[in-house]
């Protein structure tokens, strides 16, 4: 194993590192990879989802996972035997991604870090001449996601977003039906994230374990004390690091919901409501949330439920598309006026990029071809779907408490939104025995969004949440013009 990069070394790197790293990184153009050449790949963030990255890429012919990157040195051990046997040598293990990106032997980097690292590491990877597979959501906020897209284009890198639904033949088949016009126009594209999320309790401030470089782990997020609810999973429920379940599991369903609205990018307006119900803990994000987005005709409705719940139209974590001529529920088709479902009609090729439906293999095929059009989930699509999640949370975070008893139509004249809210009330009251008497939910403002500028219209408080201040050594660049 190579020498680990420890905090004292990281501090030497970090002084002005956002600029210094970028300038040196752009000198690496990335080698030309032949059809039979092995693609050497680094995986960043190897505790949770990163385990799947290591396994999936290791199983692809002509790919070698040669580097592991994680601020927690305890995460490396479980991979050493398998990777050593496969590659003929032990993987290089480092705590600081910048050290790995300096290595010209690396062709690509796969990012499975916490959300707050996704965009910065994508940008750094592109600047260093690496192709990038980045987990969902591809950004922690809208502005940094926009910069990551710009970096991918400026440095001509192949960047795949980890929304695997884009490699699904069944959803491509559904889109063929929608585009054919035989089922009429899309009325509501509905996404569900009904996934149990229990209380995380309250953890006191404590020293980080000695094996973790917490300064590197914190990265572009604001500096703050360590507590055990951050490392390794519950960071999802804190605004500085995560985006709640709408930006965790939910971004998969958000991506499909947007994909099923032909031509949709970002909404014209968004409004969100919800709360953290059923327990009191350290988490900040909503465990129950409804968002309604207007895409200039079709609506996109998103539901998060983290408490005990039943299905809706046979789906829990999935998508339902309401059209004039019927409803697509998962992989089933229910014609208008009927109650029985049937298989989706096959009206086209359900064409997807190379890789035989394997999202990781699709990335590798595009790395070899150098064609962004071969990607099933190009970074721009990831940016749009991640932005939808961020806009939802911005409306929610700017909201005010409203008593459940005082308003049964929080979405005004939007019948679908109000029906969804009615079901949410019943879900809390009936499924979870939560008394609504005297209970408030948070109702966000309806915000209008300008797709061309990626700014809100006449909403400075909302604009302020599109980005955040950088931290020395880990700042997401605001321009790539001089780099």
N, C-alpha and C positions, 0 to 999 in steps of 0.2 A: 504494500500500500504506500502511496506517496505521502510525503510529509503533509500533515494537515495544516490548513491556514487558520490560525488562531486570532483572537480579537485584537491583540496588539499589532499584528500584521495587517488586519483589516483596517485599522485606524490609519495606518500609513497609506493605504490605498485610498481611503475615503476622503481625504482632504482635497476638495475640488474634483473628486473622482468622476462626477457626472460629465464634466467637460473633458478631462484628461483621458478618461477611458474611451470616450466616444471618438476622440481624434485619433488615438492609436488604433482603435478597433477598425476604423474604416479602411485601414491599410491592408486588411485581410480580405481578399476578394472572394475566398472560397474556391476550393480546387474543382476542376472539371471531373465529374464522376462518370466513368465508363459503365457500360451495361453490366460488366462482370466485376466491377470494383465493389469492395465492401464499404458500406456507409457506416462511419464511426459516429456514434451518438452518445450524448450526455443526457442523463435524466436529472432534473432539478426538482427536489422535493420528493423524497422516497419513503415517507412514512405511511401514507394512506393510499390515495389514488395513484401515486407514483409506483406502487408495487405492480399495478396493472400495466403501467407503461413499460417497466422493465420486462415483464413477462411477454407482453404482446410484441414489442419490438425484437426481443430475443428470439421469438418464434418465427420471424420473417427471414427468409433466406437472403443472405447478402447484407445483413445488418448486424452490427456488433455494438452492444452497450458497453462502452469503454470507460465512462466516467460517471460517478455518482456525486451529486451536489446536495448537501443538506447542512444547515447550521448545527444540527444535532448529530454528533458522531455515533450515537447509539444506533442510528438507523441503518448503518452500512452492513453490519455483521450478517444479516440474513441473506444477503445477496452474494457474499464472497465466494462460497463454494461453487454455486451454479455458474456464475459468470466466469470464474477462473477455469472451470472445466470446459465451458463452451468456447472461450476465446483463447485459451492457452496461456493466459496471464491474468493477474488480479486487476480489477478495475481501479482506476485512479479515483481517490476519494478526497473531496475538498469541502470546506465549509463555505467558502466565498466563491460565488459564481464568476466573479471577474477573473479570478485566477484560472478557472477552467476555460473561459472564453479566450484567454490569451493563447491557448494551445491550438496551433494551426492543424493539428492532427484530427481535431473534432470537425465533422461536417455538419452536424445538426444538433439542436438542443430541444429536448422535450420538457415542457414546464408543467409540473404538477404541484407547485408551491401553493401557499395560501393566496387568496385573490389579490391582496394588495401588492404582490410581486409580479403579477402576470404581465402587465404592460411594460414596466421598466425592463424586465428581463427579456421580453420580446424585442424591444428597441435595442438593447445592448447586443442581443444575439444577431440581429440584422446588421448592426454596425460592424460587428466582428466577422461578417461574412458567413454566418451560419444560417441554415434553414431552420424553421421553428414550428414545432407542434405545441400549441398553448391550450391548456385546459380552459374550460368555461368557468365563469365569464371571462372573456379575454381582457377585461379591464375592471378596475375598482371604481372608476368614475368615467364620465363621458369624455372629458378633455384628454385624458391619457390614452384612452382607446383610439381617439382620432389620431394622436401622434404615433401610435403603434402601426396603424394603417399606413400613415405617411412614410414611416421607416421601411416597412415592407416594400413599398413601391420605389422609394428612393434608392434602396440598395439592392433591388431586384431579387428579393428573397422569396422562397416558397414558404408560406405561413398558413397552416391548417388550424382551424378552431375545433375544440373538442366536443362539438355537438354531434354525436354519432347518428342522430336521427336523419341527418343529411345523407347518410350512406344507406338508408333503409329503402328497400324496393317497395315495401307496402305503402310508405308515405309518398313516394314518387308516383305510385299507382293512383293514390288518392288525388294527387295534384293533376294527373292526366285527366281524371274524371272532371275535376273542377274547371280545368282549362278548356275542355271540350264544349262546355256550355250546356250539356245535356241535362245537368241538374240545376240549371239556373244560377243566379248570382249568389255569392257568399253573403250571408246576412250577419252571422256572428261566428267568429273563430274562437273557440273556448279552450283554455288550457287549465288543467287541474294539477295541483301539487298537494295531494292528500297524503301526507307522510308523517307518522308519529314522531314528535319531538318532545321529550320529557323535560322536566326542570333540570337546569344545570347547577342549581344551588348558588351559593356565594363562596368564593374562594378569596382568602386574604392575600394581600401583597406579600410576596416571598422572594427569596433569592432564586434565580434560575438555576436549574441543575448545572453542575460544572461542565457537563458534556455539550451544553447548548451555548452557542454564541448568540445571546439574545439581541445584541445590537444589530447583527446581520439579519436575524429573524425579523426584527421590527422593520428594517429596511426603509422604504419610502413612507411608512406610516409615522405619525407623530411619536416622538420618544415618550415612553411611559414605563412605570414599574411593571415587573413581571408578576403574574399570578397564574395559578394552575388551570384556570378556565381558558387560557389562550392557547397554550401548546399542549396537545397537538390538534384538537378538532373544534373546540367550542368557540374559537375565533370567528366562526361563521356568524355568530349572533351579536357581534360588536361592530359598530359602524366604522371604526378606524381600520378594520381588517377585512370584514366580510360584508355581505349584502343581503343577509337574511335568506330564507329558503326560496324566495322568488329569484334570487341571483345564485342559488346553489343548485339544488335539484331542478328548480323551476325554470332555469334558463334553457334547459333541454326542451321543455314543453312550450316555452315562449318562442323558441326558434321555429318549432313545427307550426305553431299557431300563426306566426307571421308569414312563414313560407307558403301556407295554404291560402293566403290572400295574394293573388297574383299582382306582382309589381310593388308590393308593400315594402317600405324601408323603415321609416320611423313615423310615429303617429302625428296627426295634426293637433290633438289634445289628449290629455291624460288626467284622470282623477282616481285617487286611491283612498281606501279607508281600512280600518282594522284595529288591532291591538294585540297585546300579549296577555292572554287570558288563561285562567285555570290554575295559576301558581304565580308566586313572586320569586324571582331569582335575579341573577346578575345580568342576564341577557338584555339587549337593547332593541333588537329587531322584532317585528311583528311575528307572532306564531299563527295569526289568523288575519287574512288580508284579502280584499277584493280590489281589483283594478279594472277600470273600463277605459279603453283607448279608441279614439275615432280615427280611422284610416281613410276618411273622405268618402264614407258610405258604409263599408263593412266595419263592424266593431270587433275588437279583440277584448275578451273578458278573461281575466286571470283570477283564479282562486287558490289561496294557500290555506291549508288546514293542518295544524300541527297536533291537534287533540284527537281523541278517539272519534272516528267517523265511519259512515257507510260509504257505498259507492254512489256515483251519479251516472246514470245511463250505462252502467257496467264498468265505469272507469274510476280509478283512484289517482294514479299518476299517469296522465295521458291527455289526449286531445279529442275534442268533439267539434265538428264543423257543421253548422246549421246553414243549409242552402234552401233556395226557394223550392226545390224539388225533393228535398229529403235531408237526411242527416247522416254524416259519417261519424261513427263512434268507434275509435280505435281502428281496427281493420274490418269493421262491419259497415254495411250500408242499410239504412232504414228509409225506404221510399215514403214520401209525404202521404199521410193518411193511413199508414200501416204501423203495426206495432212489432211485427216480427222482423228480425234482422236477417240479412243475407250477405254472402261474400261480396266484396267490392267488385264492381264491373271492371274488366280489363279493357281499356280503350286506347292504350298506347304502349310504348316500349318500357315505360318506367325506367328510363335510362339514368344510370349513375356513372360516375367516373371509374377508372380502373381500380382494382383491388378486391373484386368479388365480394363487395359488401362489407369488407373489413376496413374500418375508418383509419386505422394505423397504417395498413398496407396501402390505402389510397394516398396517404401522405408520402410514403416512400416512393410509390410509382411517380408521383408528381415531382419529387426531388430528382429522380432520374431523367424525367422528360423535360424538366425546366418549364413546364406549362402550367400557369396558374389555373387555366381553364380545366385541367384534369382534377383539381381539388373539388371535393364535394362540399367543403365548408371553408371557403376562402376567408381570410381574416376580415374582409369587409362585411360579409354576412354575419360573422361573429360580432363585429362592432355594432351592427344594427340591432341584433337581438339582445346583446348586453345592454345597449343604450335603452331599450324598452324597459328592461328591469330597473335600470338606474332612474329613469323618469318616474316610474311607479313609486319607488322609494322616496324620491324628492317630494312628490305630492304628499305622501304619507308623513314625512318628517316635518313638513310645514303645516300639518293639520292642527285642528283644535278639538278638545273633547266635546262630545255631543252625547246626551243621554239616549239610551236605546228607546226609552218610552216616548221621547219627544219627536222622533222623526222616522217614519216608516218608508219614506221615499227619498233617501239621501242622494240618489242619482237623478233627481228631478223628473224629467219626462222620458228618461231612458228606461223603458220597461224591462229590458233584459237585466240591467244593473240592479233594479229594485227587486226583481224576482230572485236574483242571486243573493241579495242582502237578506231577503225573507228566509231563504234556506239557511243562511249563516246564523241568523237568530235562532232558528229551530235546532240547528246543529249544536250551538252552545247550550241552549236550554234543555233540549231533550236528550241529546247524545251524551252530554257531559254534566248534566244537573247543575248548571251555573245559573244562578238567579240573575235576571236582567234588571231587577228592581234597583234603582239607584246606580246602575252600572253604566259607564261611559265607553264609547269607542272613539277613535281618532278619525276625524273626517278631514281629508286634505282638500286644498283648493283645486278647481279645474284649471289646468295650466295649458296654454297654447304654445306650440313648439314650431320653430322655423327649421325645416329640414336642411336648407342650404347653408345656413350659418351655424346650425347645431346649437342654437341659443333659444331661450324662451322669449316670448313676446310680452313686453311690459311686465316682467316679473323678476326684478333684481335679486330678491331673496332666493328665488329658485336658481337663477344664474350662478349665484355664489356657491351652490352645491354641485355644480358641474365639474369642478376641479378642487384642488386643495394645495396649500403651500407645501413646498418641497422641504426635505431635510438634508442637511449638508452631507454630501457623499452619496446620496440616494435620490436625488431630485430627478423627476421625470422632466425631460427637456420640453420647453414650450415652443421651440423651433428647431428645425434641422437644417436651416438655410446655410449656416456657416460650417457645417460638419461634413 
